[in-house]
Amino acid sequence: MARYEGEIDINNVFELRCKPTCYFGVGAINKIDDIFKEFVDKGMKNVLFVTGKSSYKKCGAWDVVEKSLEKYDMNYAIYNKVSPNPTVDMIDEAVALGREINADIVVGIGGGSPIDTAKGVAVLLEYPNEDGRSLYEYKFTPEKAKPIVAINTTHGTGTEVDRFAVANIPEKNYKPALVAECIYPKYSIDDPALLTGLPKKQTLATTIDALNHVTEAATTITRSPYSIDLARRTIEIIAKYLPIALEEPKNLEARYWLLYASAIAGIAFNNGLLHYTHALEHPLSGINPEVTHGIGLGVLLPAVIKHCHKALPKTFAHIYEPIVEDVKKAEEDGIYLAKQVEQWLNSVGLTEKLPDLGFGEDDIPQLVDLAFNTPSLDLLLSLAPVEATRERVEQIYRDSMKPIE
C-alpha cells in the first residue's frame, strides 16, 4: 500500500482528464504531415504560426513543417516575436496577423510562451470584438477557439496537453492564468529530437517547472490518486535523467524521458490543479519579466513544502522518495524534507534565492498583494492544502529569501 492512500477521500468524485491527441517520440514531428492533410481535406488551408524569434528553425521543426506546407499548398503567416513571459500585446499583434490571412488554424512552435500565446490568439480569432486584456482580465468567458496545434520544444510546461495558458498584463504587473476547455490543442507533437539544442539553463528551468507542477497537483485539495501517482513517477524520472541532460545535452534518451515527465506532469496538474508555488511565482515574473518562470518556482519550492507538509506528510514523503535520504524522516519532519529538496535543487545547479532574482524584504508587501489580487491566483491559493492567509503567503516569501532554517 502506497504511503499516501490513507490520506485519500474515497467519497471525492474527481474528473480523470486525458484529452488532446499527443504524438510522442523521436520523429513525431513528421506527424505534422498527417495533421495538415486532415485540415486541408476539411478545406482549412490558412495557418498562423506563433513562435519565438528563431528557435523554431534552429530546433529543426520548421524544415519538416515547411515541406508539408508546400506539399498541401497551404497559405501561412508567422508571428515570431513571442518572448519569455509573453504579454497580452503580443497576443493582439499575432491576432491582427491572423485576421489578415483569415487563419483557420493556429500552430504554436516552442515552449510554454509560444504555445500559451497561440492559445490566446486562437480564442481571439473567434471573438473579433475582444482583445488580450479583456481575455486575461476575464471580461468574457471564452467558449470557442480556432483549432490549435502545439509543437513542443521544451520539457517543462505541459501546455501541449492541458487547458491552461498565461500572459502578462504589463501595466498592472499581472500574470493571470486562463483556463478554458476550448484551448486544449487538437493535436500536439512531443519529439525529443527537437530538444537536443536546449541550453543548460533552459533545460534546468523547464524541468523544475514540471517538478513544481506535480508537487502542487499531488497536494491540492482537488488531488487524486491519479495526480499523486503521476507526481511520484515524474520526480523519479527527473531525479534520474536531469543530471544526464545537463551534462550530455544531445543525449536523446535523457531528453525523451524528461519530455515524458513533462507531459505526464502537465496531465497531473490538468487533473489536480496547482496552488502556492505558481500563485506566488506569477507576481515575481509579473513584476520582472526577466525572471525565468522555472527558476522562480524552484526558489519558492522549499518554503512551500515547509509550510504545506503538515497537511499531507505521507503524500509529500511518497512523491519525493526518489530524492530523499530518509523517507521516514521526510514523512515526520517537513523542514527536513524542505532541506532535502533544497539540497537536491542546489545539486543540479539551482542555487538562487529571492535576492538573486532582484527581490528584497521591501518588495514582499507588493508581492503578497499581487498574489491575492491578480485574476485567477486567488483560485490557486484556495486550492492549497493549508489555508492561504496573507500571513502565510508573506512568510513563504520571507523563507525564500535565504536557505531553509
C-alpha positions as CSV (number, residue, x, y, z in Angstrom):
1,M,0.0,0.0,0.0
2,A,1.4,3.4,-1.0
3,R,2.0,5.7,1.9
4,Y,-0.5,8.4,0.8
5,E,-3.5,6.1,0.3
6,G,-4.9,6.7,3.8
7,E,-5.0,10.4,3.0
8,I,-7.4,10.0,0.1
9,D,-11.1,10.6,0.5
10,I,-12.7,7.8,-1.5
11,N,-16.0,9.7,-1.5
12,N,-14.5,12.5,-3.5
13,V,-15.6,12.2,-7.1
14,F,-12.9,13.6,-9.4
15,E,-12.5,14.1,-13.2
16,L,-10.0,12.0,-15.0
17,R,-8.8,14.3,-17.8
18,C,-6.8,13.0,-20.7
19,K,-7.9,15.0,-23.7
20,P,-5.5,16.1,-26.5
21,T,-4.0,13.7,-29.0
22,C,-0.3,14.0,-28.5
23,Y,2.2,12.3,-30.9
24,F,5.2,11.4,-28.7
25,G,8.6,10.0,-29.6
26,V,11.7,10.6,-31.8
27,G,10.4,11.5,-35.2
28,A,7.0,12.6,-34.0
29,I,7.5,15.9,-35.9
30,N,6.8,14.0,-39.1
31,K,3.2,13.6,-37.9
32,I,2.6,17.2,-38.9
33,D,2.0,15.9,-42.5
34,D,-1.0,13.9,-41.4
35,I,-2.3,16.7,-39.3
36,F,-2.1,19.2,-42.1
37,K,-3.7,16.8,-44.5
38,E,-6.7,16.4,-42.2
39,F,-7.2,20.1,-42.1
40,V,-6.8,20.6,-45.8
41,D,-9.3,17.8,-46.5
42,K,-11.8,19.9,-44.5
43,G,-11.0,23.0,-46.6
44,M,-8.8,24.6,-43.9
45,K,-5.6,25.9,-45.5
46,N,-4.8,29.2,-43.8
47,V,-2.3,28.7,-40.9
48,L,-1.0,31.2,-38.4
49,F,2.3,30.2,-36.7
50,V,3.1,31.7,-33.3
51,T,6.7,31.2,-32.2
52,G,9.8,32.9,-30.9
53,K,12.5,34.7,-32.9
54,S,14.5,31.8,-34.2
55,S,14.3,28.6,-32.1
56,Y,11.5,27.1,-34.3
57,K,14.2,27.0,-37.1
58,K,17.2,26.1,-35.0
59,C,15.5,23.1,-33.4
60,G,14.7,21.6,-36.8
61,A,10.9,21.7,-36.6
62,W,10.5,24.3,-39.4
63,D,12.3,22.2,-42.0
64,V,9.7,19.5,-41.6
65,V,6.7,21.8,-41.3
66,E,7.7,23.9,-44.3
67,K,7.7,20.8,-46.6
68,S,4.2,19.9,-45.5
69,L,3.0,23.4,-46.1
70,E,4.4,23.3,-49.6
71,K,3.0,19.8,-50.3
72,Y,-0.5,20.9,-49.5
73,D,-0.2,24.4,-50.9
74,M,-1.2,26.0,-47.6
75,N,-1.3,29.7,-47.0
76,Y,0.5,30.9,-43.9
77,A,1.9,33.7,-41.8
78,I,4.4,33.7,-39.0
79,Y,4.3,35.7,-35.8
80,N,7.8,35.3,-34.4
81,K,8.0,37.9,-31.7
82,V,7.0,35.9,-28.6
83,S,9.4,36.3,-25.7
84,P,9.6,34.6,-22.3
85,N,6.7,35.7,-20.1
86,P,4.7,36.9,-23.1
87,T,2.3,39.8,-22.9
88,V,-1.3,40.5,-24.0
89,D,0.2,43.0,-26.5
90,M,2.0,40.1,-28.3
91,I,-1.3,38.2,-28.4
92,D,-3.0,41.2,-30.0
93,E,-0.3,41.6,-32.6
94,A,-0.5,37.9,-33.6
95,V,-4.3,38.1,-33.7
96,A,-4.0,41.0,-36.2
97,L,-1.7,39.0,-38.4
98,G,-4.0,36.0,-38.2
99,R,-7.0,38.1,-39.3
100,E,-5.1,39.3,-42.3
101,I,-4.8,35.8,-43.6
102,N,-8.2,34.7,-42.3
103,A,-6.4,32.0,-40.3
104,D,-8.3,28.6,-39.9
105,I,-5.6,27.0,-37.7
106,V,-3.1,28.3,-35.1
107,V,0.2,26.4,-34.7
108,G,2.4,27.2,-31.7
109,I,6.0,26.2,-32.0
110,G,8.2,26.4,-28.9
111,G,7.9,26.1,-25.2
112,G,5.2,27.4,-22.9
113,S,5.4,31.0,-24.0
114,P,4.7,30.5,-27.8
115,I,2.1,27.8,-27.2
116,D,0.3,29.7,-24.5
117,T,0.3,32.8,-26.7
118,A,-1.1,30.6,-29.6
119,K,-3.9,29.5,-27.3
120,G,-4.9,33.1,-26.6
121,V,-4.7,34.0,-30.3
122,A,-6.9,31.0,-31.2
123,V,-9.6,32.3,-28.9
124,L,-9.5,35.9,-30.0
125,L,-9.7,35.0,-33.7
126,E,-13.2,33.8,-32.8
127,Y,-14.0,37.0,-30.9
128,P,-13.4,40.0,-33.1
129,N,-14.7,42.5,-30.5
130,E,-12.3,41.3,-27.8
131,D,-8.6,41.7,-27.1
132,G,-5.8,40.2,-24.9
133,R,-6.7,42.3,-21.9
134,S,-10.3,41.5,-22.0
135,L,-9.5,37.8,-22.3
136,Y,-7.0,37.8,-19.4
137,E,-9.0,40.1,-17.1
138,Y,-12.0,37.8,-17.5
139,K,-14.2,40.3,-19.2
140,F,-15.8,37.5,-21.2
141,T,-15.9,33.7,-21.0
142,P,-14.2,32.0,-24.0
143,E,-16.2,29.1,-25.3
144,K,-14.6,28.6,-28.7
145,A,-11.3,28.9,-30.4
146,K,-9.7,28.1,-33.8
147,P,-8.1,24.6,-33.8
148,I,-4.7,24.6,-32.0
149,V,-1.7,22.5,-32.9
150,A,1.2,22.6,-30.4
151,I,4.7,21.6,-31.5
152,N,6.5,21.5,-28.1
153,T,10.3,22.2,-27.9
154,T,10.9,22.2,-24.1
155,H,10.3,19.7,-21.3
156,G,8.6,21.7,-18.7
157,T,5.3,23.4,-19.2
158,G,2.9,20.6,-20.2
159,T,0.9,23.2,-22.1
160,E,0.7,20.9,-25.1
161,V,-1.6,18.5,-23.1
162,D,-3.6,20.9,-21.0
163,R,-6.3,23.6,-20.9
164,F,-4.2,26.4,-19.4
165,A,-2.3,29.5,-20.7
166,V,-0.8,32.5,-19.1
167,A,0.1,36.1,-20.3
168,N,1.4,39.2,-18.6
169,I,-0.6,42.5,-18.4
170,P,2.5,44.7,-18.1
171,E,1.0,47.9,-16.7
172,K,-0.6,46.1,-13.8
173,N,2.2,43.6,-13.1
174,Y,-0.4,40.9,-13.5
175,K,0.4,37.4,-14.8
176,P,-3.1,35.7,-14.8
177,A,-3.9,32.2,-15.9
178,L,-6.5,31.4,-18.5
179,V,-8.5,28.1,-18.0
180,A,-10.8,27.1,-20.8
181,E,-12.0,23.8,-22.4
182,C,-11.7,25.4,-25.9
183,I,-7.9,25.9,-25.6
184,Y,-6.9,22.2,-25.4
185,P,-4.8,21.6,-28.5
186,K,-6.4,19.4,-31.1
187,Y,-3.1,17.9,-31.8
188,S,0.3,18.1,-30.1
189,I,3.8,16.9,-31.0
190,D,6.4,15.9,-28.4
191,D,9.6,15.0,-30.3
192,P,12.7,14.7,-28.1
193,A,14.9,15.3,-31.2
194,L,13.8,18.9,-31.2
195,L,15.1,19.4,-27.7
196,T,18.8,18.5,-28.0
197,G,19.8,22.1,-28.6
198,L,18.1,23.3,-25.4
199,P,20.6,25.5,-23.4
200,K,21.6,24.2,-20.0
201,K,19.7,27.0,-18.1
202,Q,16.5,26.3,-20.0
203,T,17.0,22.5,-19.5
204,L,17.1,23.1,-15.8
205,A,14.4,25.8,-15.6
206,T,11.8,23.9,-17.6
207,T,12.4,20.7,-15.8
208,I,11.9,22.4,-12.4
209,D,8.6,23.8,-13.8
210,A,7.5,20.2,-14.3
211,L,8.7,19.3,-10.8
212,N,6.5,22.0,-9.3
213,H,3.5,21.0,-11.4
214,V,3.5,17.6,-9.8
215,T,4.3,18.8,-6.3
216,E,1.3,21.0,-6.4
217,A,-1.0,18.7,-8.3
218,A,-0.4,15.9,-5.8
219,T,-1.2,18.1,-2.8
220,T,-4.1,20.4,-3.7
221,I,-7.5,19.9,-2.2
222,T,-8.5,18.5,-5.6
223,R,-5.7,15.9,-5.8
224,S,-6.5,12.3,-6.7
225,P,-4.6,9.0,-6.7
226,Y,-4.0,9.7,-10.4
227,S,-2.3,13.1,-9.9
228,I,-0.2,11.6,-7.0
229,D,0.9,8.6,-8.9
230,L,1.9,10.8,-11.9
231,A,3.8,13.0,-9.4
232,R,5.8,10.2,-8.0
233,R,6.8,8.9,-11.4
234,T,7.6,12.4,-12.7
235,I,10.0,13.0,-9.8
236,E,11.6,9.6,-10.2
237,I,12.3,10.3,-13.9
238,I,13.6,13.9,-13.2
239,A,15.9,12.7,-10.5
240,K,17.5,10.1,-12.8
241,Y,17.6,12.0,-16.1
242,L,18.0,15.7,-15.4
243,P,21.7,15.4,-14.3
244,I,22.4,13.4,-17.5
245,A,20.7,16.0,-19.8
246,L,22.6,18.8,-18.1
247,E,25.9,17.1,-18.8
248,E,25.0,15.5,-22.1
249,P,22.5,17.8,-23.9
250,K,22.5,15.7,-27.0
251,N,21.5,12.5,-25.1
252,L,18.2,11.6,-26.8
253,E,17.3,9.0,-24.1
254,A,17.5,11.7,-21.4
255,R,15.6,14.2,-23.5
256,Y,12.9,11.5,-24.2
257,W,12.3,10.7,-20.5
258,L,12.4,14.4,-19.4
259,L,9.9,15.2,-22.1
260,Y,7.7,12.3,-21.0
261,A,8.0,13.5,-17.4
262,S,6.9,17.0,-18.5
263,A,3.9,15.6,-20.4
264,I,2.6,13.5,-17.5
265,A,3.3,16.4,-15.2
266,G,1.0,18.5,-17.4
267,I,-1.6,15.8,-17.3
268,A,-1.2,15.7,-13.5
269,F,-1.9,19.4,-13.0
270,N,-4.6,19.4,-15.6
271,N,-6.3,17.0,-13.2
272,G,-5.1,18.0,-9.7
273,L,-4.5,21.8,-10.4
274,L,-2.0,24.0,-8.7
275,H,-1.5,26.0,-5.5
276,Y,1.2,28.0,-3.8
277,T,4.4,27.9,-5.9
278,H,2.6,29.0,-9.1
279,A,0.4,31.5,-7.3
280,L,3.5,33.1,-5.6
281,E,5.8,32.9,-8.7
282,H,3.5,34.8,-11.0
283,P,3.9,38.0,-9.1
284,L,7.7,37.6,-9.4
285,S,7.7,37.3,-13.2
286,G,4.7,39.7,-13.4
287,I,6.8,42.5,-11.9
288,N,10.1,41.4,-13.6
289,P,9.6,39.6,-16.9
290,E,13.3,38.8,-16.8
291,V,12.7,36.2,-14.1
292,T,12.7,32.7,-15.6
293,H,9.5,31.0,-14.5
294,G,11.0,27.7,-13.6
295,I,13.8,29.3,-11.6
296,G,11.3,31.4,-9.7
297,L,9.3,28.3,-8.9
298,G,12.4,26.5,-7.7
299,V,13.3,29.4,-5.4
300,L,9.9,29.1,-3.7
301,L,9.5,25.3,-3.6
302,P,11.4,24.5,-0.4
303,A,9.4,27.1,1.6
304,V,6.1,25.9,0.2
305,I,7.0,22.3,1.2
306,K,7.9,23.5,4.7
307,H,4.5,25.2,5.1
308,C,2.3,22.6,3.5
309,H,3.9,19.4,4.7
310,K,1.9,19.1,7.9
311,A,-1.4,18.7,5.9
312,L,-0.2,15.7,3.8
313,P,3.0,14.3,5.3
314,K,2.6,10.9,3.7
315,T,1.9,12.2,0.3
316,F,4.9,14.6,0.3
317,A,7.2,11.8,1.5
318,H,5.8,9.4,-1.1
319,I,6.3,11.6,-4.1
320,Y,9.7,12.8,-3.0
321,E,11.1,9.3,-2.0
322,P,13.3,9.3,-5.2
323,I,15.5,12.1,-3.9
324,V,15.4,12.0,-0.1
325,E,17.9,10.0,2.1
326,D,15.4,9.1,4.8
327,V,11.8,8.6,3.7
328,K,10.5,8.0,7.3
329,K,12.1,11.3,8.4
330,A,10.7,13.0,5.3
331,E,7.2,12.0,6.5
332,E,7.8,13.0,10.1
333,D,9.6,16.3,9.5
334,G,8.6,18.9,7.0
335,I,11.7,21.1,7.5
336,Y,13.9,18.0,6.8
337,L,12.0,17.4,3.6
338,A,12.3,21.0,2.6
339,K,16.0,21.0,3.2
340,Q,16.4,17.7,1.2
341,V,14.6,19.2,-1.8
342,E,16.7,22.4,-1.4
343,Q,19.9,20.4,-1.4
344,W,18.8,18.5,-4.5
345,L,18.0,21.7,-6.3
346,N,21.4,23.0,-5.4
347,S,23.0,19.8,-6.7
348,V,21.5,20.3,-10.2
349,G,22.5,24.0,-10.3
350,L,19.6,25.9,-8.9
351,T,21.1,27.9,-6.0
352,E,19.2,31.2,-6.3
353,K,17.1,32.8,-3.6
354,L,14.8,35.8,-4.0
355,P,17.5,38.4,-3.6
356,D,19.3,36.8,-6.6
357,L,16.2,37.5,-8.6
358,G,16.2,41.1,-7.6
359,F,13.7,41.0,-4.7
360,G,14.2,42.1,-1.2
361,E,12.2,42.3,2.1
362,D,10.8,45.7,1.0
363,D,9.1,44.0,-2.0
364,I,7.2,41.5,0.0
365,P,4.0,43.6,0.6
366,Q,3.6,44.2,-3.2
367,L,4.2,40.5,-3.9
368,V,1.6,39.5,-1.4
369,D,-0.9,42.0,-2.8
370,L,-0.4,40.7,-6.3
371,A,-0.8,37.1,-5.1
372,F,-4.2,37.9,-3.8
373,N,-5.3,40.5,-6.4
374,T,-4.1,39.1,-9.8
375,P,-7.0,37.5,-11.6
376,S,-7.0,33.7,-11.2
377,L,-4.3,33.5,-8.5
378,D,-6.9,33.6,-5.7
379,L,-8.3,30.4,-7.1
380,L,-4.9,28.7,-6.9
381,L,-4.5,29.9,-3.3
382,S,-7.9,28.5,-2.5
383,L,-6.7,25.0,-3.5
384,A,-3.7,24.9,-1.1
385,P,-3.7,22.1,1.5
386,V,-3.2,24.7,4.2
387,E,-5.2,27.9,4.3
388,A,-3.6,30.7,2.3
389,T,-3.7,33.6,4.7
390,R,-1.8,36.8,3.9
391,E,0.5,36.0,6.8
392,R,1.4,32.6,5.5
393,V,2.0,33.9,1.9
394,E,4.2,36.6,3.4
395,Q,6.1,34.0,5.4
396,I,6.7,31.8,2.4
397,Y,8.2,34.8,0.6
398,R,10.4,35.6,3.6
399,D,11.5,32.0,3.9
400,S,12.5,32.1,0.2
401,M,15.0,35.0,0.9
402,K,17.6,32.5,2.3
403,P,18.2,28.8,2.7
404,I,15.7,26.9,4.8
405,E,16.4,27.0,8.5
